[in-house]
Amino acid sequence: KANVVMRRLILTCFWKRLYSNQNWVTTLKREHIPVNCVQKVLLAAGSSTLAFLDPGRGDMIAALGESTGEPALKIMHSRMMTDEVGRTILTEKPRVNESSIQFSTLQYLPKDTLGYQYYSWMSRYGYSPNERTQVKFINDPELAYVMQRYREVHDFWHVMAGIQPDVVGELAVKWLEMIQTGLPMCALSSFVGPLKLSLRDQFQLTTNYIPWAVRCGLRSKFLMNIYYEKELEKPLRVLLAETHFLRPT
């Protein structure tokens, strides 16, 4: 049964990637809202304020990331272009959603694989790959895709780290993302987010997760250069070893 699932995954992902570039351009044209420099400043100010007052406003966090992230996105794009896998991702522009990765079939993969662990983690916490916000406020299509890709592979990083998506866990991953991507939104969350934690959670974050995130972020492969869709059948422990990814102790 696992072999049948694997053949189905490979064939489906092939055809999905064949049309993903064109679909990305079409989606971006439909969703894009052009903004100039002044509008970006106003958007950044407003979204940062609302995100701080209500961390649950995912739309404001997304807007903050898009309005402040261009310099970091250019560096991320350059790092992807200097890597063979990264260049392939930028060329094919795959999307991570339930259809593109045949999400429901991942439950039939061996339990030690990335695909099964991803399915199990997402199902356990009630998440769907379809839930990631579409980029709207980035004018450059290439940089817009880098931001979209970053959002859509975020949950893979949780799975690789074995970290649950509670407040402390999200802040731990944000520290990892800050080290890896340099996105201002991640830095803001990393330094401001802990202020709302209890003393006990602050202690756990600062003594365990932050040191881990710094070590892992500096040591591991640039995580944007992993073609996760092609690694779904790989044992997670093998992927961690190949990418020098450290799990928290």
C-alpha positions, 0 to 999 in steps of 0.5 A: 500500500505504501508503494502505491501511495508513493507512486501516486504522490510522485506522479501527482507532484510531477503534474502539479509542479508542471503548472505551478509557475503559471498558477502562481503568476495567475494567483498573484495577479488576482490577489496583488494590491500595489503599494508605494513607499508611503503606503508601505510605511503606513501599512507597517505602522498600522499593522505592527500596532494592531499585531502587538495589541492582538497577536491573534490578528494573522492578517496584520502579522502578514501585512507587517511581514510584507511591508517590512520584509523586502531587504531580507527577501532579496537576501533570501532570494539570492541565497536560493539562487546560489543553491541548486535546489533553491534555484529549482524551487524558484523556477518551478514555484511549487505551492504547499496545499492539500491538493499539491502534496496529496495531503490525505495520502500522507497518512499511509506513508511509513511513520518515520517519514517526513510526510507522515510526521507532517500529516500527523502534526497538522492533524493533531493540532487541527491545521490545514496546508490551505490556511496560509495567507496569500501574499498581497502587498509585495510588488516584485513577483519573485520576492512575493513568491519567496514570502509565500514559500516561507509561509507555506513551509513554516509548519515543516520547520515545526515538525523538524524541530518537534515543537508544538504550536503554543505561544512558547513554541511559536516564539521558539520557531520565530527565533529560528526564522529570525536567524535563518531569514533575517525578516524584521517581522520575525525579529519583532515577534522574537523580542516583543512576544516574550514580554507577554509571557509568564515568568515561567514561560520566559525562563523556558524560552530564554534558557532552552529554546532561544539558545537552541534556535541560535545554534540550529539557525546558524548550523543548519542548511538554509531551510528555504533550500529544501524541496520539502515536497520531494522529501516527504517519503524520506525518514525524518531522522535522515533529513535532519542529519542531511541538513544538520538540523538540531532538535531542542534537547 
